[in-house]
């Protein structure tokens, strides 16, 4: 799960609690639970604005008011993660998992954090738990995240296995298809990569990532005319995309 999505979900949860507080009387407004929800809401808003000092004040206050709330613990994990305080962030991500041991979002968030901090084996275990959870409606996401974790650690065979597991759950899942195309391309297996590019291009909508992969795969195969077709589409359909900028840079470097 992306951090921005996580922040949005926390803001929504805090807003709901704050709304409840305003309808149930003055005593509810000042309860520790409602005060913590309000402080989390403010703290996350400050994080979004980049005001880490103000966010820290509000979130740490929420921790004192209601430490048993997983949303408060998640906000603290995000805060300390942003501040680069790895051990403190880890404790709070772990606390959320203890509170919600079967929750795929909690497991996924902690796993992403662990992988980003080079604790690959621990992260992979949590991704596996997230994928296997009966509460998880999108296990393909957990498998794909596990694949990215393995790939970033240089474990290419393991990465391929996870991406293929994602497609066994959801054959048209574009993120996993794209990752397999990229993986085969990196390994010098352009023909195998093309198979996945074709699948990706048949999965609507056609993204800038898919077209850029098409360009690179066809170039690797020596099919310049096919590469030019994808390049033209990329420029026309996605003129401001990061991949289009990469394409233009590659064209200039080859002049």
C-alpha positions in Angstrom: 0.0 0.0 0.0 1.4 3.5 -0.9 2.1 5.9 1.9 -0.3 8.5 0.4 -3.1 6.0 0.5 -2.3 5.0 4.1 -2.3 8.7 5.1 -5.7 9.2 3.4 -7.2 6.2 5.2 -5.9 7.5 8.6 -7.4 11.0 7.9 -10.7 9.4 7.1 -10.8 7.2 10.2 -9.8 10.2 12.4 -12.4 12.4 10.8 -15.2 9.9 11.4 -14.3 9.7 15.1 -14.1 13.4 15.4 -17.5 13.7 13.7 -18.9 11.2 16.2 -17.5 13.3 19.0 -19.4 16.4 17.9 -22.7 14.7 17.8 -22.6 12.8 21.2 -22.2 15.7 23.6 -19.5 17.7 25.2 -18.1 14.9 27.4 -17.3 12.8 24.3 -15.4 15.7 22.7 -12.8 15.7 25.5 -12.5 11.9 25.9 -9.0 10.5 25.4 -10.1 8.4 22.5 -11.7 11.4 20.6 -8.8 13.7 21.5 -6.3 11.2 20.2 -8.4 10.8 16.9 -8.4 14.6 16.5 -4.6 14.8 17.1 -3.9 12.0 14.7 -6.0 13.9 12.1 -4.0 17.1 12.6 -0.7 15.2 12.8 -1.2 13.4 9.5 -2.3 16.6 7.9 0.9 18.3 9.0 2.9 15.3 7.7 1.2 15.8 4.3 2.2 19.5 4.4 5.8 18.6 5.3 5.6 20.2 8.7 7.2 17.3 10.6 7.7 19.2 13.9 4.0 20.0 14.2 3.1 16.5 13.2 5.4 15.1 15.9 3.8 17.2 18.6 0.2 16.1 17.6 1.0 12.4 17.1 3.0 12.0 20.2 0.2 13.6 22.1 -2.2 11.1 20.6 0.1 8.3 21.7 -0.2 9.4 25.3 -4.0 9.8 25.0 -4.8 6.4 23.3 -1.8 4.1 22.6 -4.1 1.1 22.1 -5.6 2.5 18.9 -3.9 1.0 15.8 -4.5 4.2 13.8 -2.5 6.1 16.4 0.2 3.5 16.2 0.2 3.7 12.4 0.5 7.4 12.5 3.5 7.2 14.9 5.1 4.6 12.5 4.7 7.0 9.6 6.0 9.9 11.6 9.2 8.2 12.8 9.7 6.6 9.4 9.6 10.0 7.9 12.1 11.2 10.5 14.5 8.4 9.8 14.1 6.9 13.3 14.1 3.3 12.1 13.9 1.6 15.4 11.1 3.7 16.7 9.1 3.3 13.5 9.7 -0.5 13.6 8.3 -0.7 17.1 5.1 1.1 16.1 4.6 -0.9 12.8 5.1 -4.0 15.0 2.5 -2.7 17.5 -0.1 -2.4 14.7 0.5 -5.9 13.6 0.2 -7.2 17.2 -3.2 -5.4 17.4 -4.4 -6.5 14.0 -2.5 -9.7 13.3 -4.6 -10.8 10.4 -5.1 -7.4 8.8 -3.4 -7.5 5.4 -2.9 -3.7 5.3 -1.0 -3.7 8.6 1.1 -6.7 7.5 1.8 -5.1 4.1 2.8 -1.8 5.6 5.3 -3.3 8.0 6.7 -5.6 5.3 7.3 -2.7 3.0 9.1 -0.9 5.8 11.2 -3.9 6.6 12.2 -4.5 2.9 13.1 -0.8 2.5 15.4 -1.2 5.5 17.2 -4.3 4.1 15.4 -6.7 6.4 14.3 -8.8 3.4 13.6 -12.2 5.1 11.4 -10.6 7.8 9.5 -8.5 5.2 8.9 -11.6 3.0 7.4 -13.4 5.9 4.9 -10.6 6.5 4.1 -10.4 2.8 3.4 -14.2 2.8 1.1 -13.7 5.8 -0.7 -10.8 4.1 -1.2 -12.9 0.9 -2.6 -15.8 2.9 -4.9 -13.8 5.1 -8.6 -14.6 4.7 -9.3 -10.9 5.0 -7.2 -10.0 2.0 -9.2 -9.3 -1.1 -6.2 -8.5 -3.2 -3.4 -11.0 -2.5 -1.9 -10.2 -5.8 -0.7 -6.9 -4.4 1.1 -8.6 -1.5 2.8 -11.1 -3.9 3.9 -8.3 -6.2 5.3 -6.3 -3.3 7.2 -9.4 -2.2 8.5 -9.7 -5.7 9.7 -6.1 -5.7 11.4 -6.7 -2.3 13.2 -9.7 -3.6 14.2 -7.9 -6.9 15.6 -4.9 -5.0 17.7 -7.4 -2.9 19.1 -9.0 -6.1 17.0 -12.2 -5.6 15.8 -12.4 -9.2 14.6 -16.0 -9.1 12.6 -15.3 -6.0 11.2 -12.1 -7.5 10.0 -14.0 -10.6 8.3 -16.6 -8.4 6.4 -13.9 -6.5 5.3 -12.1 -9.6 4.1 -15.3 -11.1 2.1 -16.1 -7.9 0.4 -12.7 -8.3 -0.7 -13.6 -11.8 -1.9 -17.0 -10.7 -4.4 -15.1 -8.5 -5.2 -12.4 -11.0 -3.9 -13.1 -14.5 -4.6 -9.5 -15.8 -2.9 -7.7 -12.9 -0.9 -5.1 -14.8 1.7 -4.4 -12.1 2.9 -8.0 -12.0 2.9 -8.3 -15.7 5.0 -5.2 -16.1 7.4 -6.4 -13.4 7.9 -9.8 -15.2 8.5 -8.0 -18.5 11.1 -5.7 -16.8 12.7 -8.7 -15.0 13.2 -10.7 -18.2 14.5 -7.6 -20.0 17.1 -7.0 -17.2 18.1 -10.7 -17.5 18.7 -10.3 -21.3 15.6 -12.4 -22.1 14.0 -10.0 -24.6 11.8 -12.6 -26.3 10.3 -13.7 -22.9 9.9 -10.0 -22.0 8.0 -9.4 -25.2 5.4 -12.0 -24.2 4.6 -10.0 -21.1 4.6 -6.7 -23.0 2.0 -8.1 -25.3 -0.1 -9.1 -22.4 0.3 -5.7 -20.8 -0.7 -3.9 -24.0 -3.8 -6.0 -24.1 -4.7 -4.9 -20.6 -6.6 -1.5 -20.7 -5.7 1.2 -20.2 -2.4 1.2 -22.1 0.0 2.9 -19.7 3.2 4.9 -20.4 5.1 2.1 -18.6 3.8 -0.5 -21.0 4.7 1.5 -24.1 8.2 2.3 -22.7 8.7 -1.4 -22.0 7.6 -2.0 -25.6 10.2 0.4 -26.9 13.0 -1.1 -24.9 12.1 -4.7 -25.7 11.9 -4.1 -29.4 15.1 -2.2 -29.4 16.7 -5.2 -27.6 15.4 -7.5 -30.3 16.7 -5.2 -33.0 13.2 -4.3 -34.3 13.7 -0.6 -34.8 10.4 -0.1 -36.7 8.3 -1.7 -33.9 10.2 0.3 -31.3 9.4 3.5 -33.2 5.7 2.7 -33.3 5.7 2.4 -29.5 7.8 5.5 -29.1 5.4 7.6 -31.2 2.4 6.3 -29.2 4.2 7.1 -25.9 4.9 10.7 -27.0 1.3 11.3 -28.3 -0.6 9.5 -25.5 1.6 10.3 -22.5 3.5 13.5 -23.4 4.3 14.5 -19.8 5.0 11.1 -18.4 8.3 10.2 -16.8 8.7 7.4 -19.3 8.4 9.8 -22.2 11.2 12.0 -20.7 13.3 8.8 -20.5 12.5 8.0 -24.1 13.5 11.5 -25.3 16.7 11.3 -23.2 17.6 8.0 -24.8 17.0 9.3 -28.3 19.3 12.3 -27.7 22.0 10.1 -26.2 22.0 8.0 -29.4 22.3 10.9 -31.8 
